[in-house]
Structure formats: C-alpha cells, structure tokens
Amino acid sequence: MSTASLNERLTLQIPFPSPRLAKIAADVLEVDKDLKPEVSRRIVTTQDSIMTLDFRTSTLKLLRTVVNSSLEMVQMVVNTMGAFDDVEQVQQS
C-alpha cells in the first residue's frame, strides 16, 4: 500500500491558552510515532496557540481509531498540564 492510498482525512485544531502550552502538547504527541505509516499518518503542528492534528488513513474505521487514541492522549496531556499548573500557582502564593 502506498501513501497515495491514504484516502480518509481529518484535521483537528485544538486551542491552548498560550503558544508555549500548544508546543509542549505537540512535542508530547510527537514522541508517539505512527506504527504503520503505510496505512496511517498523523502530522502534529502548531501555530501560535493552536495545535493542529492532521490524520490520514486508509479506511474510515482506522481513522476513527487513530483519532480516538490521539484525543485520549491530548486529554491526558491537558489534564497533566492542569495538575502542574495548579501546583505552580500554589507554590507562588
């Protein structure tokens, strides 16, 4: 299967409070590389405080699975950022 067969596509734009937090989230997601790039690709980029996730897969079912997994990772990153932000605010008080 070649890259040209990655017919299914979805792009998500996720806003963050700052460009720094968007970059941190993107860096965390980039660590988890695509296992089978011939059937699934995820491209993570940032611009200002927006993180963009561009998904391309060979089937709709795979697209749903990849998007769901990625959104779970985004949720974990956001929750972790929130937990550390709270700790940082308490220490500054």
PyMOL Python script that loads the backbone (N, CA, C, O; Angstrom):
from pymol import cmd

cmd.read_pdbstr("""\
ATOM      1  N   MET A   1       0.838  -1.176   0.000  1.00  0.00           N
ATOM      2  CA  MET A   1       0.000   0.000   0.000  1.00  0.00           C
ATOM      3  C   MET A   1       0.884   1.241   0.000  1.00  0.00           C
ATOM      4  O   MET A   1       1.813   1.327   0.803  1.00  0.00           O
ATOM      5  N   SER A   2       0.628   2.173  -0.851  1.00  0.00           N
ATOM      6  CA  SER A   2       1.430   3.389  -0.924  1.00  0.00           C
ATOM      7  C   SER A   2       0.742   4.527  -0.191  1.00  0.00           C
ATOM      8  O   SER A   2      -0.421   4.415   0.197  1.00  0.00           O
ATOM      9  N   THR A   3       1.472   5.633  -0.003  1.00  0.00           N
ATOM     10  CA  THR A   3       0.925   6.805   0.655  1.00  0.00           C
ATOM     11  C   THR A   3      -0.295   7.339  -0.078  1.00  0.00           C
ATOM     12  O   THR A   3      -1.186   7.910   0.553  1.00  0.00           O
ATOM     13  N   ALA A   4      -0.357   7.169  -1.394  1.00  0.00           N
ATOM     14  CA  ALA A   4      -1.482   7.665  -2.183  1.00  0.00           C
ATOM     15  C   ALA A   4      -2.797   7.006  -1.781  1.00  0.00           C
ATOM     16  O   ALA A   4      -3.863   7.552  -2.064  1.00  0.00           O
ATOM     17  N   SER A   5      -2.747   5.849  -1.130  1.00  0.00           N
ATOM     18  CA  SER A   5      -3.971   5.158  -0.736  1.00  0.00           C
ATOM     19  C   SER A   5      -4.507   5.631   0.616  1.00  0.00           C
ATOM     20  O   SER A   5      -5.472   5.062   1.125  1.00  0.00           O
ATOM     21  N   LEU A   6      -3.909   6.643   1.192  1.00  0.00           N
ATOM     22  CA  LEU A   6      -4.416   7.201   2.444  1.00  0.00           C
ATOM     23  C   LEU A   6      -5.533   8.198   2.115  1.00  0.00           C
ATOM     24  O   LEU A   6      -5.345   9.412   2.189  1.00  0.00           O
ATOM     25  N   ASN A   7      -6.690   7.658   1.754  1.00  0.00           N
ATOM     26  CA  ASN A   7      -7.803   8.463   1.226  1.00  0.00           C
ATOM     27  C   ASN A   7      -8.592   9.213   2.290  1.00  0.00           C
ATOM     28  O   ASN A   7      -9.115  10.296   2.026  1.00  0.00           O
ATOM     29  N   GLU A   8      -8.682   8.646   3.494  1.00  0.00           N
ATOM     30  CA  GLU A   8      -9.506   9.248   4.542  1.00  0.00           C
ATOM     31  C   GLU A   8      -8.682  10.280   5.293  1.00  0.00           C
ATOM     32  O   GLU A   8      -7.526  10.041   5.643  1.00  0.00           O
ATOM     33  N   ARG A   9      -9.308  11.451   5.539  1.00  0.00           N
ATOM     34  CA  ARG A   9      -8.547  12.542   6.149  1.00  0.00           C
ATOM     35  C   ARG A   9      -9.415  13.321   7.120  1.00  0.00           C
ATOM     36  O   ARG A   9     -10.605  13.530   6.885  1.00  0.00           O
ATOM     37  N   LEU A  10      -8.796  13.747   8.220  1.00  0.00           N
ATOM     38  CA  LEU A  10      -9.463  14.599   9.192  1.00  0.00           C
ATOM     39  C   LEU A  10      -8.423  15.533   9.778  1.00  0.00           C
ATOM     40  O   LEU A  10      -7.311  15.110  10.096  1.00  0.00           O
ATOM     41  N   THR A  11      -8.777  16.801   9.923  1.00  0.00           N
ATOM     42  CA  THR A  11      -7.891  17.777  10.542  1.00  0.00           C
ATOM     43  C   THR A  11      -8.607  18.388  11.738  1.00  0.00           C
ATOM     44  O   THR A  11      -9.738  18.861  11.627  1.00  0.00           O
ATOM     45  N   LEU A  12      -7.930  18.372  12.885  1.00  0.00           N
ATOM     46  CA  LEU A  12      -8.460  18.973  14.101  1.00  0.00           C
ATOM     47  C   LEU A  12      -7.554  20.117  14.535  1.00  0.00           C
ATOM     48  O   LEU A  12      -6.330  20.006  14.482  1.00  0.00           O
ATOM     49  N   GLN A  13      -8.164  21.211  14.962  1.00  0.00           N
ATOM     50  CA  GLN A  13      -7.407  22.324  15.520  1.00  0.00           C
ATOM     51  C   GLN A  13      -7.824  22.481  16.976  1.00  0.00           C
ATOM     52  O   GLN A  13      -9.002  22.669  17.280  1.00  0.00           O
ATOM     53  N   ILE A  14      -6.847  22.401  17.869  1.00  0.00           N
ATOM     54  CA  ILE A  14      -7.119  22.444  19.298  1.00  0.00           C
ATOM     55  C   ILE A  14      -6.447  23.685  19.881  1.00  0.00           C
ATOM     56  O   ILE A  14      -5.223  23.810  19.835  1.00  0.00           O
ATOM     57  N   PRO A  15      -7.244  24.604  20.431  1.00  0.00           N
ATOM     58  CA  PRO A  15      -6.665  25.826  21.010  1.00  0.00           C
ATOM     59  C   PRO A  15      -6.105  25.580  22.415  1.00  0.00           C
ATOM     60  O   PRO A  15      -6.646  24.782  23.181  1.00  0.00           O
ATOM     61  N   PHE A  16      -5.033  26.266  22.731  1.00  0.00           N
ATOM     62  CA  PHE A  16      -4.425  26.236  24.059  1.00  0.00           C
ATOM     63  C   PHE A  16      -4.331  27.667  24.582  1.00  0.00           C
ATOM     64  O   PHE A  16      -4.395  28.618  23.803  1.00  0.00           O
ATOM     65  N   PRO A  17      -4.180  27.821  25.890  1.00  0.00           N
ATOM     66  CA  PRO A  17      -4.112  29.179  26.451  1.00  0.00           C
ATOM     67  C   PRO A  17      -2.900  29.988  25.978  1.00  0.00           C
ATOM     68  O   PRO A  17      -2.930  31.219  25.988  1.00  0.00           O
ATOM     69  N   SER A  18      -1.825  29.285  25.561  1.00  0.00           N
ATOM     70  CA  SER A  18      -0.625  30.005  25.121  1.00  0.00           C
ATOM     71  C   SER A  18       0.111  29.182  24.062  1.00  0.00           C
ATOM     72  O   SER A  18      -0.073  27.968  23.972  1.00  0.00           O
ATOM     73  N   PRO A  19       0.942  29.850  23.263  1.00  0.00           N
ATOM     74  CA  PRO A  19       1.760  29.113  22.291  1.00  0.00           C
ATOM     75  C   PRO A  19       2.692  28.104  22.959  1.00  0.00           C
ATOM     76  O   PRO A  19       2.951  27.035  22.406  1.00  0.00           O
ATOM     77  N   ARG A  20       3.195  28.441  24.141  1.00  0.00           N
ATOM     78  CA  ARG A  20       4.097  27.535  24.867  1.00  0.00           C
ATOM     79  C   ARG A  20       3.397  26.217  25.202  1.00  0.00           C
ATOM     80  O   ARG A  20       3.973  25.146  25.011  1.00  0.00           O
ATOM     81  N   LEU A  21       2.162  26.287  25.700  1.00  0.00           N
ATOM     82  CA  LEU A  21       1.438  25.066  26.047  1.00  0.00           C
ATOM     83  C   LEU A  21       1.077  24.259  24.803  1.00  0.00           C
ATOM     84  O   LEU A  21       1.087  23.028  24.839  1.00  0.00           O
ATOM     85  N   ALA A  22       0.760  24.941  23.707  1.00  0.00           N
ATOM     86  CA  ALA A  22       0.473  24.227  22.451  1.00  0.00           C
ATOM     87  C   ALA A  22       1.711  23.478  21.981  1.00  0.00           C
ATOM     88  O   ALA A  22       1.609  22.343  21.516  1.00  0.00           O
ATOM     89  N   LYS A  23       2.877  24.100  22.096  1.00  0.00           N
ATOM     90  CA  LYS A  23       4.130  23.476  21.679  1.00  0.00           C
ATOM     91  C   LYS A  23       4.471  22.281  22.571  1.00  0.00           C
ATOM     92  O   LYS A  23       4.930  21.251  22.078  1.00  0.00           O
ATOM     93  N   ILE A  24       4.249  22.412  23.868  1.00  0.00           N
ATOM     94  CA  ILE A  24       4.508  21.303  24.789  1.00  0.00           C
ATOM     95  C   ILE A  24       3.625  20.110  24.427  1.00  0.00           C
ATOM     96  O   ILE A  24       4.105  18.980  24.344  1.00  0.00           O
ATOM     97  N   ALA A  25       2.340  20.363  24.213  1.00  0.00           N
ATOM     98  CA  ALA A  25       1.412  19.288  23.855  1.00  0.00           C
ATOM     99  C   ALA A  25       1.834  18.621  22.547  1.00  0.00           C
ATOM    100  O   ALA A  25       1.815  17.394  22.446  1.00  0.00           O
ATOM    101  N   ALA A  26       2.209  19.407  21.560  1.00  0.00           N
ATOM    102  CA  ALA A  26       2.641  18.857  20.271  1.00  0.00           C
ATOM    103  C   ALA A  26       3.900  17.998  20.441  1.00  0.00           C
ATOM    104  O   ALA A  26       4.009  16.921  19.854  1.00  0.00           O
ATOM    105  N   ASP A  27       4.844  18.485  21.247  1.00  0.00           N
ATOM    106  CA  ASP A  27       6.077  17.729  21.482  1.00  0.00           C
ATOM    107  C   ASP A  27       5.793  16.383  22.150  1.00  0.00           C
ATOM    108  O   ASP A  27       6.410  15.374  21.810  1.00  0.00           O
ATOM    109  N   VAL A  28       4.861  16.375  23.096  1.00  0.00           N
ATOM    110  CA  VAL A  28       4.496  15.131  23.768  1.00  0.00           C
ATOM    111  C   VAL A  28       3.874  14.152  22.776  1.00  0.00           C
ATOM    112  O   VAL A  28       4.205  12.967  22.786  1.00  0.00           O
ATOM    113  N   LEU A  29       2.972  14.639  21.919  1.00  0.00           N
ATOM    114  CA  LEU A  29       2.318  13.759  20.949  1.00  0.00           C
ATOM    115  C   LEU A  29       3.282  13.259  19.879  1.00  0.00           C
ATOM    116  O   LEU A  29       3.108  12.157  19.358  1.00  0.00           O
ATOM    117  N   GLU A  30       4.282  14.043  19.552  1.00  0.00           N
ATOM    118  CA  GLU A  30       5.244  13.656  18.516  1.00  0.00           C
ATOM    119  C   GLU A  30       6.100  12.464  18.929  1.00  0.00           C
ATOM    120  O   GLU A  30       6.617  11.751  18.069  1.00  0.00           O
ATOM    121  N   VAL A  31       6.257  12.240  20.224  1.00  0.00           N
ATOM    122  CA  VAL A  31       7.062  11.111  20.705  1.00  0.00           C
ATOM    123  C   VAL A  31       6.460   9.793  20.241  1.00  0.00           C
ATOM    124  O   VAL A  31       7.188   8.847  19.942  1.00  0.00           O
ATOM    125  N   ASP A  32       5.134   9.728  20.182  1.00  0.00           N
ATOM    126  CA  ASP A  32       4.421   8.507  19.801  1.00  0.00           C
ATOM    127  C   ASP A  32       4.302   8.461  18.274  1.00  0.00           C
ATOM    128  O   ASP A  32       3.370   9.025  17.700  1.00  0.00           O
ATOM    129  N   LYS A  33       5.246   7.791  17.630  1.00  0.00           N
ATOM    130  CA  LYS A  33       5.276   7.739  16.162  1.00  0.00           C
ATOM    131  C   LYS A  33       4.256   6.748  15.610  1.00  0.00           C
ATOM    132  O   LYS A  33       3.802   5.852  16.322  1.00  0.00           O
ATOM    133  N   ASP A  34       3.901   6.913  14.341  1.00  0.00           N
ATOM    134  CA  ASP A  34       2.982   6.003  13.661  1.00  0.00           C
ATOM    135  C   ASP A  34       3.619   4.621  13.538  1.00  0.00           C
ATOM    136  O   ASP A  34       4.761   4.487  13.099  1.00  0.00           O
ATOM    137  N   LEU A  35       2.863   3.599  13.933  1.00  0.00           N
ATOM    138  CA  LEU A  35       3.400   2.236  13.863  1.00  0.00           C
ATOM    139  C   LEU A  35       3.428   1.703  12.439  1.00  0.00           C
ATOM    140  O   LEU A  35       4.356   0.989  12.058  1.00  0.00           O
ATOM    141  N   LYS A  36       2.420   2.045  11.657  1.00  0.00           N
ATOM    142  CA  LYS A  36       2.345   1.589  10.260  1.00  0.00           C
ATOM    143  C   LYS A  36       2.066   2.795   9.351  1.00  0.00           C
ATOM    144  O   LYS A  36       0.917   3.035   8.980  1.00  0.00           O
ATOM    145  N   PRO A  37       3.095   3.542   8.998  1.00  0.00           N
ATOM    146  CA  PRO A  37       2.891   4.748   8.184  1.00  0.00           C
ATOM    147  C   PRO A  37       2.293   4.472   6.808  1.00  0.00           C
ATOM    148  O   PRO A  37       1.804   5.393   6.153  1.00  0.00           O
ATOM    149  N   GLU A  38       2.326   3.224   6.364  1.00  0.00           N
ATOM    150  CA  GLU A  38       1.732   2.911   5.059  1.00  0.00           C
ATOM    151  C   GLU A  38       0.200   2.895   5.119  1.00  0.00           C
ATOM    152  O   GLU A  38      -0.450   2.978   4.078  1.00  0.00           O
ATOM    153  N   VAL A  39      -0.387   2.790   6.316  1.00  0.00           N
ATOM    154  CA  VAL A  39      -1.855   2.784   6.431  1.00  0.00           C
ATOM    155  C   VAL A  39      -2.387   3.923   7.301  1.00  0.00           C
ATOM    156  O   VAL A  39      -3.594   4.166   7.322  1.00  0.00           O
ATOM    157  N   SER A  40      -1.508   4.624   8.019  1.00  0.00           N
ATOM    158  CA  SER A  40      -1.964   5.676   8.925  1.00  0.00           C
ATOM    159  C   SER A  40      -0.860   6.698   9.164  1.00  0.00           C
ATOM    160  O   SER A  40       0.287   6.340   9.432  1.00  0.00           O
ATOM    161  N   ARG A  41      -1.220   7.968   9.064  1.00  0.00           N
ATOM    162  CA  ARG A  41      -0.270   9.050   9.336  1.00  0.00           C
ATOM    163  C   ARG A  41      -0.938  10.104  10.202  1.00  0.00           C
ATOM    164  O   ARG A  41      -2.107  10.438  10.010  1.00  0.00           O
ATOM    165  N   ARG A  42      -0.176  10.622  11.160  1.00  0.00           N
ATOM    166  CA  ARG A  42      -0.639  11.745  11.987  1.00  0.00           C
ATOM    167  C   ARG A  42       0.448  12.807  11.965  1.00  0.00           C
ATOM    168  O   ARG A  42       1.598  12.546  12.319  1.00  0.00           O
ATOM    169  N   ILE A  43       0.069  13.999  11.547  1.00  0.00           N
ATOM    170  CA  ILE A  43       1.020  15.105  11.498  1.00  0.00           C
ATOM    171  C   ILE A  43       0.574  16.135  12.533  1.00  0.00           C
ATOM    172  O   ILE A  43      -0.570  16.590  12.515  1.00  0.00           O
ATOM    173  N   VAL A  44       1.485  16.495  13.431  1.00  0.00           N
ATOM    174  CA  VAL A  44       1.184  17.442  14.501  1.00  0.00           C
ATOM    175  C   VAL A  44       1.972  18.721  14.243  1.00  0.00           C
ATOM    176  O   VAL A  44       3.192  18.689  14.079  1.00  0.00           O
ATOM    177  N   THR A  45       1.262  19.848  14.208  1.00  0.00           N
ATOM    178  CA  THR A  45       1.916  21.137  14.019  1.00  0.00           C
ATOM    179  C   THR A  45       1.302  22.155  14.984  1.00  0.00           C
ATOM    180  O   THR A  45       0.220  21.939  15.531  1.00  0.00           O
ATOM    181  N   THR A  46       2.003  23.250  15.176  1.00  0.00           N
ATOM    182  CA  THR A  46       1.459  24.344  15.983  1.00  0.00           C
ATOM    183  C   THR A  46       1.642  25.656  15.241  1.00  0.00           C
ATOM    184  O   THR A  46       2.591  25.846  14.480  1.00  0.00           O
ATOM    185  N   GLN A  47       0.709  26.543  15.489  1.00  0.00           N
ATOM    186  CA  GLN A  47       0.824  27.920  15.004  1.00  0.00           C
ATOM    187  C   GLN A  47       0.187  28.792  16.069  1.00  0.00           C
ATOM    188  O   GLN A  47      -1.005  28.679  16.356  1.00  0.00           O
ATOM    189  N   ASP A  48       0.993  29.656  16.646  1.00  0.00           N
ATOM    190  CA  ASP A  48       0.576  30.455  17.794  1.00  0.00           C
ATOM    191  C   ASP A  48       0.094  29.510  18.893  1.00  0.00           C
ATOM    192  O   ASP A  48       0.844  28.625  19.305  1.00  0.00           O
ATOM    193  N   SER A  49      -1.125  29.674  19.371  1.00  0.00           N
ATOM    194  CA  SER A  49      -1.604  28.818  20.462  1.00  0.00           C
ATOM    195  C   SER A  49      -2.533  27.704  19.968  1.00  0.00           C
ATOM    196  O   SER A  49      -3.298  27.140  20.750  1.00  0.00           O
ATOM    197  N   ILE A  50      -2.465  27.391  18.676  1.00  0.00           N
ATOM    198  CA  ILE A  50      -3.299  26.337  18.084  1.00  0.00           C
ATOM    199  C   ILE A  50      -2.428  25.135  17.723  1.00  0.00           C
ATOM    200  O   ILE A  50      -1.431  25.258  17.011  1.00  0.00           O
ATOM    201  N   MET A  51      -2.832  23.968  18.234  1.00  0.00           N
ATOM    202  CA  MET A  51      -2.179  22.725  17.818  1.00  0.00           C
ATOM    203  C   MET A  51      -3.076  22.071  16.768  1.00  0.00           C
ATOM    204  O   MET A  51      -4.276  21.899  16.987  1.00  0.00           O
ATOM    205  N   THR A  52      -2.494  21.713  15.644  1.00  0.00           N
ATOM    206  CA  THR A  52      -3.246  21.073  14.561  1.00  0.00           C
ATOM    207  C   THR A  52      -2.817  19.621  14.435  1.00  0.00           C
ATOM    208  O   THR A  52      -1.629  19.305  14.379  1.00  0.00           O
ATOM    209  N   LEU A  53      -3.818  18.747  14.391  1.00  0.00           N
ATOM    210  CA  LEU A  53      -3.586  17.326  14.167  1.00  0.00           C
ATOM    211  C   LEU A  53      -4.192  16.972  12.821  1.00  0.00           C
ATOM    212  O   LEU A  53      -5.394  17.132  12.611  1.00  0.00           O
ATOM    213  N   ASP A  54      -3.366  16.496  11.920  1.00  0.00           N
ATOM    214  CA  ASP A  54      -3.822  16.112  10.585  1.00  0.00           C
ATOM    215  C   ASP A  54      -3.680  14.600  10.460  1.00  0.00           C
ATOM    216  O   ASP A  54      -2.573  14.063  10.508  1.00  0.00           O
ATOM    217  N   PHE A  55      -4.804  13.927  10.301  1.00  0.00           N
ATOM    218  CA  PHE A  55      -4.824  12.473  10.207  1.00  0.00           C
ATOM    219  C   PHE A  55      -5.115  12.040   8.780  1.00  0.00           C
ATOM    220  O   PHE A  55      -5.963  12.621   8.103  1.00  0.00           O
ATOM    221  N   ARG A  56      -4.406  11.018   8.331  1.00  0.00           N
ATOM    222  CA  ARG A  56      -4.671  10.377   7.038  1.00  0.00           C
ATOM    223  C   ARG A  56      -4.588   8.877   7.246  1.00  0.00           C
ATOM    224  O   ARG A  56      -3.607   8.363   7.783  1.00  0.00           O
ATOM    225  N   THR A  57      -5.637   8.179   6.810  1.00  0.00           N
ATOM    226  CA  THR A  57      -5.654   6.724   6.962  1.00  0.00           C
ATOM    227  C   THR A  57      -6.213   6.074   5.710  1.00  0.00           C
ATOM    228  O   THR A  57      -6.752   6.737   4.824  1.00  0.00           O
ATOM    229  N   SER A  58      -6.070   4.766   5.661  1.00  0.00           N
ATOM    230  CA  SER A  58      -6.554   4.019   4.501  1.00  0.00           C
ATOM    231  C   SER A  58      -8.042   3.677   4.602  1.00  0.00           C
ATOM    232  O   SER A  58      -8.687   3.455   3.577  1.00  0.00           O
ATOM    233  N   THR A  59      -8.605   3.631   5.831  1.00  0.00           N
ATOM    234  CA  THR A  59     -10.026   3.302   5.993  1.00  0.00           C
ATOM    235  C   THR A  59     -10.668   4.219   7.032  1.00  0.00           C
ATOM    236  O   THR A  59      -9.977   4.794   7.874  1.00  0.00           O
ATOM    237  N   LEU A  60     -11.986   4.350   6.968  1.00  0.00           N
ATOM    238  CA  LEU A  60     -12.708   5.155   7.953  1.00  0.00           C
ATOM    239  C   LEU A  60     -12.603   4.560   9.350  1.00  0.00           C
ATOM    240  O   LEU A  60     -12.463   5.286  10.334  1.00  0.00           O
ATOM    241  N   LYS A  61     -12.672   3.242   9.430  1.00  0.00           N
ATOM    242  CA  LYS A  61     -12.577   2.575  10.734  1.00  0.00           C
ATOM    243  C   LYS A  61     -11.237   2.882  11.398  1.00  0.00           C
ATOM    244  O   LYS A  61     -11.184   3.165  12.595  1.00  0.00           O
ATOM    245  N   LEU A  62     -10.172   2.826  10.630  1.00  0.00           N
ATOM    246  CA  LEU A  62      -8.847   3.138  11.155  1.00  0.00           C
ATOM    247  C   LEU A  62      -8.759   4.616  11.537  1.00  0.00           C
ATOM    248  O   LEU A  62      -8.137   4.957  12.544  1.00  0.00           O
ATOM    249  N   LEU A  63      -9.368   5.486  10.752  1.00  0.00           N
ATOM    250  CA  LEU A  63      -9.380   6.919  11.062  1.00  0.00           C
ATOM    251  C   LEU A  63     -10.027   7.142  12.434  1.00  0.00           C
ATOM    252  O   LEU A  63      -9.493   7.877  13.265  1.00  0.00           O
ATOM    253  N   ARG A  64     -11.164   6.511  12.662  1.00  0.00           N
ATOM    254  CA  ARG A  64     -11.861   6.643  13.946  1.00  0.00           C
ATOM    255  C   ARG A  64     -10.973   6.177  15.094  1.00  0.00           C
ATOM    256  O   ARG A  64     -10.899   6.836  16.131  1.00  0.00           O
ATOM    257  N   THR A  65     -10.312   5.061  14.915  1.00  0.00           N
ATOM    258  CA  THR A  65      -9.452   4.503  15.958  1.00  0.00           C
ATOM    259  C   THR A  65      -8.270   5.423  16.258  1.00  0.00           C
ATOM    260  O   THR A  65      -7.956   5.679  17.420  1.00  0.00           O
ATOM    261  N   VAL A  66      -7.625   5.911  15.216  1.00  0.00           N
ATOM    262  CA  VAL A  66      -6.448   6.773  15.377  1.00  0.00           C
ATOM    263  C   VAL A  66      -6.839   8.109  16.016  1.00  0.00           C
ATOM    264  O   VAL A  66      -6.134   8.608  16.893  1.00  0.00           O
ATOM    265  N   VAL A  67      -7.946   8.681  15.583  1.00  0.00           N
ATOM    266  CA  VAL A  67      -8.405   9.953  16.143  1.00  0.00           C
ATOM    267  C   VAL A  67      -8.771   9.762  17.613  1.00  0.00           C
ATOM    268  O   VAL A  67      -8.387  10.574  18.454  1.00  0.00           O
ATOM    269  N   ASN A  68      -9.498   8.712  17.925  1.00  0.00           N
ATOM    270  CA  ASN A  68      -9.894   8.448  19.304  1.00  0.00           C
ATOM    271  C   ASN A  68      -8.672   8.301  20.208  1.00  0.00           C
ATOM    272  O   ASN A  68      -8.624   8.887  21.290  1.00  0.00           O
ATOM    273  N   SER A  69      -7.712   7.542  19.780  1.00  0.00           N
ATOM    274  CA  SER A  69      -6.491   7.340  20.555  1.00  0.00           C
ATOM    275  C   SER A  69      -5.740   8.663  20.760  1.00  0.00           C
ATOM    276  O   SER A  69      -5.266   8.954  21.858  1.00  0.00           O
ATOM    277  N   SER A  70      -5.643   9.443  19.709  1.00  0.00           N
ATOM    278  CA  SER A  70      -4.938  10.730  19.796  1.00  0.00           C
ATOM    279  C   SER A  70      -5.654  11.696  20.726  1.00  0.00           C
ATOM    280  O   SER A  70      -5.008  12.418  21.485  1.00  0.00           O
ATOM    281  N   LEU A  71      -6.984  11.719  20.677  1.00  0.00           N
ATOM    282  CA  LEU A  71      -7.735  12.610  21.561  1.00  0.00           C
ATOM    283  C   LEU A  71      -7.605  12.185  23.021  1.00  0.00           C
ATOM    284  O   LEU A  71      -7.601  13.031  23.916  1.00  0.00           O
ATOM    285  N   GLU A  72      -7.500  10.889  23.263  1.00  0.00           N
ATOM    286  CA  GLU A  72      -7.252  10.424  24.628  1.00  0.00           C
ATOM    287  C   GLU A  72      -5.890  10.903  25.119  1.00  0.00           C
ATOM    288  O   GLU A  72      -5.742  11.269  26.286  1.00  0.00           O
ATOM    289  N   MET A  73      -4.899  10.901  24.238  1.00  0.00           N
ATOM    290  CA  MET A  73      -3.568  11.394  24.602  1.00  0.00           C
ATOM    291  C   MET A  73      -3.603  12.902  24.857  1.00  0.00           C
ATOM    292  O   MET A  73      -2.973  13.393  25.794  1.00  0.00           O
ATOM    293  N   VAL A  74      -4.346  13.635  24.016  1.00  0.00           N
ATOM    294  CA  VAL A  74      -4.480  15.083  24.214  1.00  0.00           C
ATOM    295  C   VAL A  74      -5.133  15.362  25.568  1.00  0.00           C
ATOM    296  O   VAL A  74      -4.701  16.255  26.297  1.00  0.00           O
ATOM    297  N   GLN A  75      -6.162  14.604  25.900  1.00  0.00           N
ATOM    298  CA  GLN A  75      -6.839  14.777  27.181  1.00  0.00           C
ATOM    299  C   GLN A  75      -5.870  14.531  28.343  1.00  0.00           C
ATOM    300  O   GLN A  75      -5.870  15.286  29.316  1.00  0.00           O
ATOM    301  N   MET A  76      -5.054  13.493  28.251  1.00  0.00           N
ATOM    302  CA  MET A  76      -4.075  13.200  29.291  1.00  0.00           C
ATOM    303  C   MET A  76      -3.072  14.352  29.434  1.00  0.00           C
ATOM    304  O   MET A  76      -2.731  14.747  30.549  1.00  0.00           O
ATOM    305  N   VAL A  77      -2.604  14.885  28.308  1.00  0.00           N
ATOM    306  CA  VAL A  77      -1.638  15.988  28.329  1.00  0.00           C
ATOM    307  C   VAL A  77      -2.264  17.225  28.976  1.00  0.00           C
ATOM    308  O   VAL A  77      -1.637  17.880  29.808  1.00  0.00           O
ATOM    309  N   VAL A  78      -3.491  17.539  28.593  1.00  0.00           N
ATOM    310  CA  VAL A  78      -4.173  18.715  29.146  1.00  0.00           C
ATOM    311  C   VAL A  78      -4.404  18.542  30.649  1.00  0.00           C
ATOM    312  O   VAL A  78      -4.208  19.483  31.419  1.00  0.00           O
ATOM    313  N   ASN A  79      -4.819  17.346  31.068  1.00  0.00           N
ATOM    314  CA  ASN A  79      -5.023  17.089  32.497  1.00  0.00           C
ATOM    315  C   ASN A  79      -3.715  17.222  33.273  1.00  0.00           C
ATOM    316  O   ASN A  79      -3.695  17.765  34.377  1.00  0.00           O
ATOM    317  N   THR A  80      -2.629  16.725  32.693  1.00  0.00           N
ATOM    318  CA  THR A  80      -1.314  16.833  33.338  1.00  0.00           C
ATOM    319  C   THR A  80      -0.878  18.282  33.430  1.00  0.00           C
ATOM    320  O   THR A  80      -0.366  18.715  34.463  1.00  0.00           O
ATOM    321  N   MET A  81      -1.077  19.032  32.363  1.00  0.00           N
ATOM    322  CA  MET A  81      -0.738  20.461  32.391  1.00  0.00           C
ATOM    323  C   MET A  81      -1.529  21.163  33.489  1.00  0.00           C
ATOM    324  O   MET A  81      -0.982  21.987  34.221  1.00  0.00           O
ATOM    325  N   GLY A  82      -2.814  20.840  33.605  1.00  0.00           N
ATOM    326  CA  GLY A  82      -3.663  21.450  34.631  1.00  0.00           C
ATOM    327  C   GLY A  82      -3.186  21.108  36.032  1.00  0.00           C
ATOM    328  O   GLY A  82      -3.186  21.970  36.911  1.00  0.00           O
ATOM    329  N   ALA A  83      -2.782  19.871  36.251  1.00  0.00           N
ATOM    330  CA  ALA A  83      -2.303  19.464  37.574  1.00  0.00           C
ATOM    331  C   ALA A  83      -1.022  20.200  37.943  1.00  0.00           C
ATOM    332  O   ALA A  83      -0.886  20.659  39.077  1.00  0.00           O
ATOM    333  N   PHE A  84      -0.085  20.324  37.017  1.00  0.00           N
ATOM    334  CA  PHE A  84       1.160  21.013  37.309  1.00  0.00           C
ATOM    335  C   PHE A  84       0.965  22.516  37.399  1.00  0.00           C
ATOM    336  O   PHE A  84       1.670  23.186  38.153  1.00  0.00           O
ATOM    337  N   ASP A  85       0.027  23.049  36.647  1.00  0.00           N
ATOM    338  CA  ASP A  85      -0.270  24.479  36.719  1.00  0.00           C
ATOM    339  C   ASP A  85      -0.810  24.814  38.099  1.00  0.00           C
ATOM    340  O   ASP A  85      -0.444  25.839  38.674  1.00  0.00           O
ATOM    341  N   ASP A  86      -1.691  23.948  38.646  1.00  0.00           N
ATOM    342  CA  ASP A  86      -2.224  24.172  39.989  1.00  0.00           C
ATOM    343  C   ASP A  86      -1.114  24.142  41.024  1.00  0.00           C
ATOM    344  O   ASP A  86      -1.100  24.973  41.932  1.00  0.00           O
ATOM    345  N   VAL A  87      -0.178  23.200  40.906  1.00  0.00           N
ATOM    346  CA  VAL A  87       0.945  23.101  41.844  1.00  0.00           C
ATOM    347  C   VAL A  87       1.796  24.356  41.760  1.00  0.00           C
ATOM    348  O   VAL A  87       2.209  24.897  42.786  1.00  0.00           O
ATOM    349  N   GLU A  88       2.060  24.823  40.550  1.00  0.00           N
ATOM    350  CA  GLU A  88       2.869  26.009  40.359  1.00  0.00           C
ATOM    351  C   GLU A  88       2.206  27.230  40.973  1.00  0.00           C
ATOM    352  O   GLU A  88       2.889  28.048  41.590  1.00  0.00           O
ATOM    353  N   GLN A  89       0.889  27.378  40.822  1.00  0.00           N
ATOM    354  CA  GLN A  89       0.162  28.517  41.382  1.00  0.00           C
ATOM    355  C   GLN A  89       0.188  28.483  42.906  1.00  0.00           C
ATOM    356  O   GLN A  89       0.323  29.532  43.536  1.00  0.00           O
ATOM    357  N   VAL A  90       0.061  27.303  43.516  1.00  0.00           N
ATOM    358  CA  VAL A  90       0.091  27.177  44.968  1.00  0.00           C
ATOM    359  C   VAL A  90       1.462  27.548  45.493  1.00  0.00           C
ATOM    360  O   VAL A  90       1.565  28.221  46.518  1.00  0.00           O
ATOM    361  N   GLN A  91       2.532  27.121  44.806  1.00  0.00           N
ATOM    362  CA  GLN A  91       3.887  27.415  45.254  1.00  0.00           C
ATOM    363  C   GLN A  91       4.197  28.910  45.154  1.00  0.00           C
ATOM    364  O   GLN A  91       5.002  29.419  45.934  1.00  0.00           O
ATOM    365  N   GLN A  92       3.575  29.622  44.211  1.00  0.00           N
ATOM    366  CA  GLN A  92       3.817  31.045  44.042  1.00  0.00           C
ATOM    367  C   GLN A  92       3.067  31.868  45.082  1.00  0.00           C
ATOM    368  O   GLN A  92       3.433  33.018  45.327  1.00  0.00           O
ATOM    369  N   SER A  93       2.036  31.314  45.694  1.00  0.00           N
ATOM    370  CA  SER A  93       1.223  32.046  46.691  1.00  0.00           C
ATOM    371  C   SER A  93       1.928  32.213  48.003  1.00  0.00           C
ATOM    372  O   SER A  93       1.373  32.803  48.931  1.00  0.00           O
TER     373      SER A  93
END
""", "prot")
cmd.dss("prot")
cmd.show_as("cartoon", "prot")
cmd.util.cbc("prot")
cmd.orient("prot")
